């Protein structure tokens, strides 16, 4: 039952020291291995190792491979428990790269200066566009600035044929004035898209290496949305660039400070900053590779964020989940040596609670497909770090809601997180297996690559036990939804017209695209099983609908429920608007607005 001494002499050993698990009788060999490992090329010794220091995640990168050589099934199970125990202690705190940060861009401050008086690096002025050709018409601040510049702005627009369409931008340098550069931003002829305008400003000032930007006010442009667009448009993920990337390319781009000229309320700044921080947290969780984000480190990041922002956190390990009967969730996790965790964060308003809301996110930190392996061109297996996009958006919304502190609403955030791998571990999922969910529902698994709905089934059941009256699940669930709606639109299924209308209104208010899809009950025929209560996948056609119908079977009749499939918009293949390449943090803004409604 003991660890093989050669294995105890390598990566496993250092974590075992802190756990006091060295019981092999090979202590001298173990100590030699520590010294050898720390002299080796892959791992540097800690600056001060006291024999009980917790291990950084990098030292466990090959831990899953360095398991035991079991002689019996019982030994194999014990060895896996030891691996999980080592892993859990070693990652009690999340890697710095995935910790939540309240500040995600330049500081934004109110300024008492007018546009003409302001001194700094770039002055942002707004221009209306009249008619079909978007003929530029200067806003008040732009007109007064043009006057002190002797008509330079008007001449520039004419020479450059500047069209003041919404989101257009142009800039030119200024000499012998208190500000060094003028940035002109188009608003179009109708109500401008404030986040799009903010993103245009971000694009125009990204070239700054620090310094300050003065942002004038435009009538009819929502200040909060404008600042959200600016902060999100400036975000660029540079965390994993190493020694071969020049330091100048790794440095944050854009200004250090944005000064608001002519604005009156700091409340818009606070709201925009909170929402941007939540979106960036979600983006960076999605962007982190599977050797950084796994079920244990994702749990650590969630608990760390909760501690920072005052959310309560309850973490269930595999034993806890097993005792609650979460056979559907745990069946997916057992092929991985990293185990499973159920994350439950709660926002409480501190006063009377009039609404209890649940948000459930899919948390597959890597999806190989299992025995129905993702293989061949178009399988996207190299992209499957983003299969925890639903959990990332859930945690992003939790972070934003915790900072905004809405009244009267209690929000439960639930994530069942694991990997979907291939192995001979006891209980690892095979095609054809029959598993049992928390409520006793039996499921015939005819495709191990339809695993997300299996984890969500138990997570939804658990969430409903918390007394919520409405629950929204969010998941990168089906390629079928991408085929139906493309890369920019989230699919929504709901058993409640009221909840669907509320989410739709929130998506429009926050600039995210959502489209309600049908819960066609007749399609459930394709999920019927000859041997269990249901199968986990149906026929080829209508796959996004049958996935939603599967989840609906785990919703109590009195609960208002919506399912959001974000397989398309969770990832951006190229920069567009407020999004850079990579994770988008989609639906964080929608879910935050929905939860904060009075």
C-alpha angles and dihedrals in degrees: 000000000000125000114266106262094233090055093043085056095064138041095336092055099065093054091043089059091063090044094047089231097136100121101135097100090237097107097138091050089047094054091049089052092053091055092045093048093050091050091050126101097251104053131039119209117255113260090240116014114183100177093257102061117133114245125248115234093246090068090059097051091115098032094108089057092045097066124132132284098238122203094194139028090248090053090049092054092047091050092052091051089052091051090051092048092050091047094049095051093043093055102039087127118045122245109270091243093068102039118121115256122199092202113059105161144002118335112260118213138172115249129198093209125108121228091258093051099042120113123201146088106294131014114203116212129180129229127193119220116220124201131351093310092051094236105202119250116181120236116231096268091045092050094051090047090050088054094055089046091054095247095308093137093053092048092048093051091049095047093045094042088232113196113203097217117154109281097013117132140183134173140195136180124256125208132207093012134107091251121056103207141024121217116196116201124190122228100185126223100287134040104321124230097246096200091049089051090049090051090051090054089050091053091051096050100038088096091068115101097210124310127108140297125206112213117199123203127253125199114248095018114118106234095208094052091044092055092045089055092048095049094044092044090055094050116109124169110231099151099115101042109118143192095309092061113083113246091238090061093049094050116101112264126223135037128328093219137029114199117201112219116203096002119130111191129064089194091083089054092052094048094046092047093049094050093044090051090053093048093047091048089054093046094051093047089054093046094051111098124242093257087063101034114048131143092278098046092042088054090049091050091050093049091046092052091047091052092050094050103035101254119143115243131203120180123195118198126203094277092052092048091048092052089053091052099249093158094148094056095041093049089065094048101050098082089063124077089214096071128209139284133193111214119204118181122175132200112202121188095215094234138052114342114218098165132035112198131183126204115189122190131195108240109190101148090191130007116197090169091247115237088341083067121199100242139160135022113333095020090114091211090146088059097051094107083083092063087095090061091114092056090045091054090046091054091043090054090046090054093049094045092048090055096044092049100205117203129239096013130102114198126197117199114198128184128176103200130189141118127263105224142151121250147122093251114141109272095013110158120262128186106264096031118138114219134180127231126212094271094050096261111149118218128196107214106218093163125031089196090069089070102126093074089051091058092042092053093066093036091055092048091050092048092053089054088066092072099255118157096199130032133185122195122198125195147153084237114150142020085209090071089054090052091050101043107016128226101309106051131073117218117227129198121181142170090209127067089197094054092043091052091049093052091044091052091048092050091052092046092052099041099249124131120239130168126190115231130196126267092214102192094196090066090068087080086080091060097054116118130207091215108028138032091268145340123246096234136033136198122321097261122072092017095156090052095048089049089056091046089053091054092046089063088069095053120097115236095244094051121096106223139183130183120207118198108199098172090124107040097036091087133040117207092196137013115280129163111315093353127088123194114301134021115017103195087231118191094015089110093044094048092046093051091046094051094045096053115120 
